[in-house]
């Protein structure tokens, strides 16, 4: 079965075409991405701008054409934090549906966390035991933990790297006071979840998904993406702590020169490192293993699970 997954995220909008069947791993066939950065296009009333809406409509129109050309049999379309939190998010998606006939569903934060956890569980398998998953997106931080495919706890916090950069770090580089205030805010938010996340015991395996974690791991010496998905990539807390101290003192231009850092993500990387450091510290995680699967794969797997046997 050839599926298309249209992911309307805070940073990027991504069409992923996969060949997927029950009992088999989804195999990517084609990818189309645009950095629309929806999270950066909110007006003073927390509404996504008209210009942003038009650019999203145009991408969805292109995605439909590509999906047809690639033989997609079913398109799964969803939106995450930027649309979920916008005052006019439902209005925007209704207009997109009228213009393109594509029904983009808003994914609740807890569901986003559950589906990302499902992807990580399937990737690492049952031998991982109690699994703890962290995902730093553009608009939110997802945390989930459990021993099954459905996590025992799944939370979504408004601690995405893009959101925090926009709201807390004005300077390039940010001032010491900006960094201190952000660090205090992030740690207070994550600490509020620590009891629930850890109530059933420490994880046997702690993993991370998302580009933020992949880029932090790459800076810390992990293998580049060109070496493939099956290379084990670890991110140690000591390295994250050092990056959380170092990156806020650099400019965006300096971050762009670091290994694996993209132009679009460089402005957000300092905030992302601060979030990663806080989560690893407050949950007592000496290291994380980077998982190549994340939300899109979770959506695909859930859809395959729903097919008749």
BELMO-V984693 format. One record per backbone hydrogen bond with DSSP energy under -0.5 kcal/mol. CO is the residue of the C=O (numbers start at 1). NH is the residue of the N-H. If there is no record, write none. Layout:
co:nh
CO:NH
CO:NH
This chain:
co:nh
1:3
1:20
2:73
2:74
3:18
4:6
4:76
5:7
5:16
6:8
6:78
7:9
7:14
8:80
10:39
11:37
12:9
13:34
14:7
14:16
15:17
15:32
16:5
16:18
17:29
17:30
18:3
18:20
19:27
21:24
26:28
27:19
30:17
32:15
34:13
34:36
37:40
38:41
41:49
43:46
46:87
47:43
49:53
50:54
51:55
52:56
53:57
54:58
55:59
56:60
57:61
58:62
59:63
60:64
61:65
62:66
63:67
64:68
65:69
66:70
67:72
68:71
74:4
74:76
75:77
76:6
77:105
78:8
79:107
80:83
80:84
81:85
82:86
86:89
88:92
89:93
90:94
91:95
92:96
93:97
94:98
95:99
96:100
96:102
97:101
101:103
102:104
103:105
105:79
105:107
106:108
108:112
109:113
110:114
111:115
112:116
113:117
114:118
115:119
116:120
117:121
118:122
119:123
120:124
121:125
125:128
126:129
130:204
130:205
131:146
132:207
133:144
134:209
135:137
135:142
136:212
137:161
138:162
138:163
139:160
140:137
140:142
141:157
142:135
143:155
144:133
145:152
145:153
146:131
149:151
153:145
155:143
157:141
157:159
160:164
161:165
162:166
163:167
164:168
164:169
165:169
168:170
173:172
175:179
176:180
177:181
178:182
179:183
180:184
181:185
182:186
183:187
184:188
185:189
186:190
187:191
188:192
190:193
190:194
191:194
191:195
193:197
194:198
195:199
196:199
198:201
205:132
206:289
207:134
208:291
209:136
210:214
211:215
212:216
213:217
214:218
215:219
216:220
217:222
218:221
224:227
225:228
228:231
233:290
235:288
236:240
237:241
238:242
239:243
240:244
241:245
242:246
243:247
246:249
247:250
251:255
252:256
254:257
255:258
258:261
260:262
262:266
263:267
265:268
265:269
266:269
268:272
269:273
270:274
271:275
272:276
273:277
274:278
275:279
276:280
277:281
278:282
279:283
280:285
281:284
284:286
286:237
288:235
288:290
289:208
294:298
295:299
296:300
297:301
298:302
299:303
300:304
301:305
302:306
303:306
304:307
